[in-house]
Amino acid sequence: MRSSLAASLAWQDYRADTWLSACSVLALVAVIAPLMVLFGLKFGLVSSLTERLQNDPTVREIIPLGGGRFSAEFIERLGQRVDVAFALPRTRQIAATADLAVSASGPGLTVEMIPSAPTDPLLGGLKAPEGLSGVLLSQTAAEKLGVRAGDWLQASFGRQVAGRSESQRTRVQVQGILPLEAFQRDALFAPLVLLEAAEDYRDGRAVAALGWTGEAPGAAAQRVYPGFRLYARSLDDVEPLRLYFAERGLLVSTQAQTIAQVQSLSRNLSIVFWVIAGLALAGAFAAIFAGALAAVARKRRELSVLRLLGFSTAALLLFVVAQALYSAGFAALLSGLLYALAETGLNRLFMQVPGEYASHLLPAHYALALFATLGVSTVAAALGGWRVSRIEACEGIRDV
């Protein structure tokens, strides 16, 4: 009961000192609003860069260099690692090409063949190709051939046997077209079995599934792949995977340096922000502390009368702290509104890619700013207002 009465009296007194209360609010706003803008720029910039890297599968790609010899079992074990999002064998590049044409007599286009499967990061929302006849085309290849999803194409595969040029054809259906941002070269994405069939044919082996003649594929069961397609599950998994391959003497190419630069930028901006925030909060703490001391000295007569009426030291301290919390609450609200205006202006001025932000804060950040302001104000006001414990009731009697 005494606590609620003390808080009510503090509010009435706070309203009576309108100009002084407004000055204390503006003093806090001068600290909180710039900090929110600074943190919004830091969070928005780093989040946009990180999200841009995370959404670009090529940044998470691990590319083996040199001619390797990998078994299907080894690549399958890679795909089962928790830090790997996708792993699939690749056939020899020299054998992973195809000549595509709309018809047998039409002009052709030579494209690279890339193995694909479900969960392929490059496919986005497209369904992975299936069987020996389902394929996806890159946008550049589809534009040059003039085809759309659902069209059929003639795929030709050539080889040299005893000085003779031979070729075989098969019909494939375009199940989808990858956007330009996913892949910029002329390419055909197909199931691994189609690439293995093309490699077997060019090595002189028969491909029974397509009716292509050749030597008996006795060694096919022991197939060894020269490379693989592998994508880390997250940006933080790229460097550990590079170290994993380095420990096994396998040279790979990654975007670890680009990722490290963004992470270093985030750390450096965090250091700068917390240094500035620490200095600003220290100044705000000192200002609130001094304001509480001044309030106790200025309202000593009123506080002694409250003591005379039976208010305890805790209730008198609550009187001082409550007024600091009123200022903190108003300052946090006004700072949030000012930041929202600043955020809108900064994003309109500097945003280049839709969906990205130059400045951005989450609801959790607003809540953190509110609780931090209230917490600092409470501690500073409590320490500064502790002198109310020295106020005696007799001081109120003398003033009556």
Protein Blocks (a to p, Z undefined) as FASTA:
>chain_A
ZZmmmmmmmmmmmmmmmmlmmmmmmmmmmmmmmmmmmmmmmmmmmmmmmmmmmmmmklmp
ccdedjddddfklmmmmmmpmkbcbdcddddfklmccdddfbfkbccdddddddddehia
klomaccdehjkbccddfklmmmnopaehiacdddddddeehiacddddddddfbdcdfk
loccdcddddfklmmmmmmmmnopacfknopacdddfklmmcccfbdcdddfblklmmmm
mmmmmmnopacddfklmmmmmmmmmmmmmmmmmmmmmmmmmmmmmmmmmmmmmmmmmmmm
mmmmmmmnopafklmmmmmmmmmmmmmmmmmmmmmmmmmmmmmmmmmmmmmbghiafbdc
dfklmmmmmmmmmmmmmmmmmmmmmmmmmpcfklmmmmZZ
